[in-house]
Amino acid sequence: MHMDDSSRITIVEVAQYAGVSTATVSRVINKTGPVSPEAAAKVYAAIEALNYRPNAAARGLASRRTNAIGLLIDEVNGEFFLPMLRGVENAVRQRGMDLLISATHGLDKTSYPLGENSTDGLIVFADSLPKEEILRLHKIGFPMVLLYRSSPPNLSIPCVTVENKDGARRMVDYLVEKRGYRKIAFLEGPDSHEDAYWRKIGYQESLAAHNIPFDPKLVSFGGFDEAQAHLSVSRWVEQGLKAEVIFAADDDSAIGVMIALKEAELRIPEDIALVGFDDIRLAAYLDPPLTTVRAPIEQAARIAVEQLVKVIRGEEVGLITLLPTELVIRRSCGCC
């Protein structure tokens, strides 16, 4: 191996060669936590075999403790973010740490205000950080936990999310089997959000399981956004939408649906039923109260902080935390 090859060797490759986690390699290099003699020997052997030289950023991570955790989000928009922010803030405060929050929406995607120089670790929500930046931070061993987003292929980054597909499928199962609906319209979320993708898959799988043909005319864009959902449903109504129920992929868009239907003088659920996903605080107080899929938003945020603190300390954590969802049946679906 040529000497200059060492500049291209990363902590990830050292971990793979040694057969240990990147957290273990980081503990050995930075002397930040206990490592068994056997594991340490494997790491040192890998470092020698690969001629690995930690770069300046990696060497400095352990010594530049800020006692702060960063939360990256794309934007704060809608009721969903209130319990998420509360969960993160409470968990960080309980650990005596500071919380820095940055919304990346509209920023130059080549630079980010939060990272290895300003925090001890990052919680990355959904699509707030591109894969290339996640890869760069991972290569230097910077602690991260992904929230509502899975780890990119071949990277061992812990993630916390909810049972999106299962929750959506059980909702459609309920609408078909218990309410007798067959024409079920779906307002999907943004393409860039994994939870939007899995909720649509759950919708489609339930239709297929009940031998209901998928009709693209019954799918429109809700964008996890009240205003966008209002626009899409208003257009549907103008076009003479033939649906018995609308399944909004999140409760914020369900509120937009409700407003659009009332403006069109359509009664919920008598003329058309409505269901959502998340069970935000307002869901039970809408008129009519909203049937939805309850997702443990605050719990997911709290667990993400707990996982990140463990990563910062060099402790082992599970790579995937998948939290269960449950149906919450209220009057908007016509049940009572």
PLY file of the C-alpha trace (Angstrom):
ply
format ascii 1.0
element vertex 336
property float x
property float y
property float z
element edge 335
property int vertex1
property int vertex2
end_header
0.00 0.00 0.00
1.34 3.42 -0.91
1.80 5.83 1.98
-0.64 8.35 0.54
-3.37 5.68 0.57
-3.68 6.22 4.32
-5.37 9.58 3.73
-8.25 7.77 2.07
-8.76 5.18 4.83
-11.69 6.05 7.09
-12.79 5.02 10.56
-15.57 3.02 8.90
-13.06 0.88 7.01
-10.98 0.36 10.16
-14.12 -0.84 11.97
-15.01 -3.21 9.15
-11.47 -4.61 9.00
-11.38 -5.13 12.77
-14.91 -6.52 12.92
-16.04 -3.99 15.51
-18.30 -0.92 15.54
-17.16 2.58 14.62
-17.96 3.56 18.22
-15.38 1.03 19.46
-12.75 2.36 17.05
-13.51 5.91 18.21
-13.10 4.90 21.87
-9.72 3.32 21.14
-8.40 6.25 19.09
-9.68 8.99 21.40
-9.37 7.01 24.67
-12.90 8.09 25.62
-14.28 4.89 27.12
-13.65 1.30 28.17
-12.75 -1.24 25.48
-11.94 -4.90 26.03
-8.29 -5.86 25.44
-9.39 -8.20 22.65
-11.34 -5.49 20.82
-8.54 -2.95 21.31
-6.02 -5.39 19.86
-8.20 -5.87 16.78
-8.48 -2.12 16.30
-4.73 -1.52 16.65
-4.05 -4.37 14.22
-6.47 -2.86 11.71
-4.92 0.60 12.11
-1.46 -0.84 11.43
-2.59 -3.04 8.53
-4.45 -0.21 6.82
-1.88 2.44 7.72
-4.75 4.51 9.09
-4.08 8.06 10.30
-6.96 9.85 12.02
-7.60 13.20 10.38
-7.61 16.41 12.36
-11.39 16.54 12.66
-11.59 12.99 13.99
-8.74 13.51 16.48
-10.33 16.66 17.82
-13.86 15.36 18.36
-13.19 13.97 21.84
-11.31 17.03 23.09
-13.78 19.67 21.84
-16.71 18.79 24.07
-19.46 21.41 23.86
-22.01 19.71 26.14
-24.55 20.49 23.41
-26.71 18.34 21.19
-27.86 19.58 17.80
-31.24 18.96 16.18
-31.46 19.44 12.42
-34.90 19.82 10.88
-35.93 20.97 7.43
-38.52 23.43 8.72
-40.92 23.89 11.61
-44.34 23.60 10.05
-47.51 22.23 11.61
-48.66 20.63 14.83
-46.45 17.55 14.38
-43.31 19.40 15.44
-44.58 20.52 18.85
-44.43 17.10 20.56
-41.23 16.23 18.71
-39.46 19.37 19.92
-40.85 18.86 23.42
-39.52 15.30 23.53
-36.05 16.34 22.40
-35.86 19.39 24.68
-37.00 17.53 27.81
-34.59 14.63 27.26
-31.64 16.94 26.60
-32.40 19.08 29.65
-32.68 16.02 31.91
-29.10 15.17 30.96
-27.83 18.63 31.82
-26.95 19.42 28.22
-27.77 22.29 25.88
-29.90 21.98 22.75
-29.17 23.77 19.49
-31.84 23.68 16.78
-31.39 24.58 13.14
-33.90 24.54 10.29
-32.04 23.86 7.04
-34.89 24.88 4.73
-33.71 27.49 2.27
-30.08 27.40 3.42
-27.10 26.85 1.17
-26.85 23.07 1.13
-23.04 23.22 1.08
-22.81 24.57 4.62
-24.62 23.80 7.85
-24.70 25.77 11.10
-24.61 22.64 13.27
-21.99 19.94 13.10
-18.73 18.67 14.60
-17.54 22.15 15.59
-20.61 23.32 17.50
-22.14 20.17 19.04
-21.14 16.81 20.52
-23.65 15.02 18.28
-26.60 15.50 15.96
-30.16 14.29 15.71
-31.02 14.44 12.02
-34.75 14.61 11.30
-36.07 13.17 8.02
-34.52 14.85 4.96
-32.91 17.81 6.74
-29.37 16.69 5.81
-28.27 15.23 2.45
-26.70 11.78 2.31
-23.33 13.22 1.30
-23.06 15.26 4.50
-24.21 12.32 6.61
-21.50 10.22 4.98
-18.84 12.85 5.69
-19.78 13.13 9.36
-19.93 9.35 9.71
-16.47 8.95 8.20
-14.92 11.15 10.87
-16.76 9.27 13.60
-19.10 12.12 14.53
-22.04 10.91 16.69
-25.42 10.96 14.93
-28.89 9.49 15.32
-31.43 9.64 12.51
-35.07 10.40 13.37
-37.82 9.28 10.97
-35.10 8.27 8.52
-33.17 5.02 8.06
-29.41 4.77 7.77
-27.98 5.01 4.24
-26.88 1.63 2.82
-23.71 0.19 4.35
-23.58 2.80 7.13
-24.23 1.80 10.72
-26.03 4.90 11.98
-28.72 4.39 14.65
-32.23 5.42 13.60
-35.53 5.87 15.43
-38.86 5.73 13.62
-42.42 4.40 13.89
-44.41 1.63 12.21
-45.57 3.74 9.31
-46.46 0.96 6.88
-48.17 -1.21 9.47
-50.15 1.72 10.87
-51.38 2.84 7.45
-52.26 -0.71 6.44
-54.25 -1.32 9.62
-56.15 1.92 9.07
-57.21 0.90 5.57
-58.01 -2.62 6.84
-60.34 -1.00 9.35
-61.99 1.23 6.75
-62.67 -1.73 4.47
-63.50 -4.46 6.98
-65.33 -2.50 9.68
-66.77 0.48 7.80
-67.37 -1.20 4.42
-65.58 1.47 2.36
-64.13 0.52 -1.04
-63.39 3.90 -2.63
-60.60 5.21 -0.42
-58.73 8.34 -1.56
-55.20 8.97 -0.29
-53.34 12.24 0.25
-49.64 11.38 0.20
-46.73 13.15 1.87
-43.47 14.51 0.36
-41.39 12.11 -1.73
-38.30 12.98 0.31
-39.83 11.66 3.56
-39.46 7.95 4.27
-42.52 7.91 6.49
-44.60 9.26 3.60
-43.31 6.46 1.37
-44.11 3.70 3.86
-47.58 5.07 4.63
-48.44 4.96 0.94
-47.08 1.41 0.70
-49.31 0.41 3.64
-52.32 1.94 1.88
-51.55 0.07 -1.34
-50.88 -3.23 0.40
-54.23 -3.14 2.19
-56.07 -2.36 -1.05
-54.36 -5.31 -2.73
-55.15 -7.61 0.19
-58.84 -6.74 -0.18
-58.84 -7.05 -4.00
-59.48 -3.34 -4.46
-57.76 -2.04 -7.62
-55.32 0.81 -7.04
-56.71 3.94 -8.73
-54.13 6.74 -9.26
-57.02 9.19 -9.63
-57.74 8.61 -5.94
-54.22 9.70 -4.93
-53.13 13.33 -4.67
-50.40 15.35 -2.97
-50.99 16.50 0.60
-47.36 17.29 1.39
-47.82 16.89 5.17
-49.13 20.45 4.91
-52.52 21.98 5.69
-52.48 24.50 2.83
-51.34 21.97 0.22
-53.97 19.45 1.32
-56.66 22.14 1.15
-55.60 22.95 -2.42
-55.55 19.32 -3.55
-58.94 18.48 -2.06
-60.54 21.64 -3.46
-59.40 20.52 -6.91
-60.73 17.04 -6.25
-64.13 18.46 -5.34
-64.19 20.60 -8.50
-63.44 17.49 -10.55
-66.22 15.53 -8.88
-64.19 13.23 -6.65
-65.88 9.83 -6.26
-64.61 8.64 -2.91
-66.24 7.45 0.28
-63.36 8.39 2.56
-60.11 10.37 2.38
-57.03 9.03 4.15
-54.70 11.96 4.80
-51.11 10.77 5.37
-50.76 13.07 8.38
-53.08 15.03 10.65
-51.86 18.45 9.53
-53.01 17.68 5.99
-56.22 16.17 7.41
-57.03 19.61 8.85
-56.64 21.10 5.36
-58.95 18.39 4.01
-61.55 19.19 6.65
-61.53 22.89 5.79
-61.83 22.22 2.05
-64.72 19.80 2.51
-66.61 22.22 4.75
-66.11 25.03 2.23
-67.66 22.73 -0.37
-70.57 22.13 2.06
-69.76 18.45 2.30
-70.54 16.92 5.67
-68.01 14.77 7.52
-68.64 11.84 7.79
-72.14 11.83 6.30
-71.07 12.84 2.78
-67.44 11.75 2.95
-65.41 10.30 5.80
-61.91 11.40 6.81
-58.96 9.80 8.65
-55.41 10.91 9.37
-52.08 9.79 10.81
-50.06 10.91 13.90
-52.80 11.83 16.44
-51.61 15.36 17.05
-53.01 17.20 20.07
-55.78 18.90 18.06
-57.11 15.69 16.51
-59.51 14.93 19.34
-60.89 18.49 19.36
-61.67 18.93 15.68
-65.26 19.00 14.45
-65.84 16.13 14.03
-63.07 14.53 16.12
-60.52 12.90 13.82
-60.00 9.17 13.45
-56.26 8.68 13.07
-53.21 6.49 13.60
-51.49 7.37 16.85
-47.72 7.63 16.45
-45.52 8.07 19.55
-43.94 11.32 18.30
-42.66 12.59 21.64
-41.40 9.15 22.68
-39.48 8.74 19.41
-37.79 12.11 19.95
-36.89 11.25 23.53
-35.40 7.89 22.52
-33.37 9.57 19.78
-31.72 11.75 22.44
-31.07 8.74 24.69
-29.47 6.88 21.79
-27.34 9.85 20.81
-26.01 10.31 24.34
-24.93 6.67 24.32
-23.17 7.12 20.98
-21.37 10.22 22.28
-20.20 8.21 25.30
-18.95 5.45 23.02
-21.57 2.94 24.21
-23.16 0.35 21.95
-26.72 1.06 20.76
-29.26 -0.74 18.60
-29.23 0.35 14.99
-33.01 0.39 14.47
-35.67 1.44 16.97
-39.14 0.87 15.50
-42.00 2.11 17.69
-45.55 0.73 17.38
-48.58 2.72 16.23
-52.25 2.24 17.08
-55.63 3.15 15.65
-57.64 5.86 17.42
-61.26 5.66 16.28
-63.34 8.84 16.44
-66.40 10.23 14.65
-64.79 11.50 11.42
-64.77 8.00 9.89
-68.50 7.49 10.51
-68.10 5.06 13.37
-70.48 6.71 15.79
0 1
1 2
2 3
3 4
4 5
5 6
6 7
7 8
8 9
9 10
10 11
11 12
12 13
13 14
14 15
15 16
16 17
17 18
18 19
19 20
20 21
21 22
22 23
23 24
24 25
25 26
26 27
27 28
28 29
29 30
30 31
31 32
32 33
33 34
34 35
35 36
36 37
37 38
38 39
39 40
40 41
41 42
42 43
43 44
44 45
45 46
46 47
47 48
48 49
49 50
50 51
51 52
52 53
53 54
54 55
55 56
56 57
57 58
58 59
59 60
60 61
61 62
62 63
63 64
64 65
65 66
66 67
67 68
68 69
69 70
70 71
71 72
72 73
73 74
74 75
75 76
76 77
77 78
78 79
79 80
80 81
81 82
82 83
83 84
84 85
85 86
86 87
87 88
88 89
89 90
90 91
91 92
92 93
93 94
94 95
95 96
96 97
97 98
98 99
99 100
100 101
101 102
102 103
103 104
104 105
105 106
106 107
107 108
108 109
109 110
110 111
111 112
112 113
113 114
114 115
115 116
116 117
117 118
118 119
119 120
120 121
121 122
122 123
123 124
124 125
125 126
126 127
127 128
128 129
129 130
130 131
131 132
132 133
133 134
134 135
135 136
136 137
137 138
138 139
139 140
140 141
141 142
142 143
143 144
144 145
145 146
146 147
147 148
148 149
149 150
150 151
151 152
152 153
153 154
154 155
155 156
156 157
157 158
158 159
159 160
160 161
161 162
162 163
163 164
164 165
165 166
166 167
167 168
168 169
169 170
170 171
171 172
172 173
173 174
174 175
175 176
176 177
177 178
178 179
179 180
180 181
181 182
182 183
183 184
184 185
185 186
186 187
187 188
188 189
189 190
190 191
191 192
192 193
193 194
194 195
195 196
196 197
197 198
198 199
199 200
200 201
201 202
202 203
203 204
204 205
205 206
206 207
207 208
208 209
209 210
210 211
211 212
212 213
213 214
214 215
215 216
216 217
217 218
218 219
219 220
220 221
221 222
222 223
223 224
224 225
225 226
226 227
227 228
228 229
229 230
230 231
231 232
232 233
233 234
234 235
235 236
236 237
237 238
238 239
239 240
240 241
241 242
242 243
243 244
244 245
245 246
246 247
247 248
248 249
249 250
250 251
251 252
252 253
253 254
254 255
255 256
256 257
257 258
258 259
259 260
260 261
261 262
262 263
263 264
264 265
265 266
266 267
267 268
268 269
269 270
270 271
271 272
272 273
273 274
274 275
275 276
276 277
277 278
278 279
279 280
280 281
281 282
282 283
283 284
284 285
285 286
286 287
287 288
288 289
289 290
290 291
291 292
292 293
293 294
294 295
295 296
296 297
297 298
298 299
299 300
300 301
301 302
302 303
303 304
304 305
305 306
306 307
307 308
308 309
309 310
310 311
311 312
312 313
313 314
314 315
315 316
316 317
317 318
318 319
319 320
320 321
321 322
322 323
323 324
324 325
325 326
326 327
327 328
328 329
329 330
330 331
331 332
332 333
333 334
334 335
